[in-house]
Amino acid sequence: MADFENLPNRIQRIAKAELQPDEQICLCVLGRSSLLHPDFVLITTLRVLILDEKYMGSLAISYANIRCNVFFSEISTVKLARLLKHRFFGQARLEIDVKRNSFWIDNMSLREARRAHQLIAEQIQR
């Protein structure tokens, strides 16, 4: 599990700009979309927010990108998938299904993926 204060400054600024005044961060975890560029997953009291950093060309200029900004009321199902590669490395993939779309958070540690799955599933039930 990651601390919000230890995330990159650019990711913190984007997350704070997206959050409503009464919204609080419940869980902050990392998923690995690639080896050096993680997905920053923030689960708040109202939504799931997935941020990442992208790099433009060979200039090594980076920017923050919002991959997913979904309220719990929009989520139809949440699943925890473990393929062979995930089992080998002790990881999992969290699949969040909304109407006409699906978001995957791949290569999360199994413990963090289970905790995120449980938290999202509880919020969906409410």
Disulfide bonds with the S-S distance in Angstrom:
none
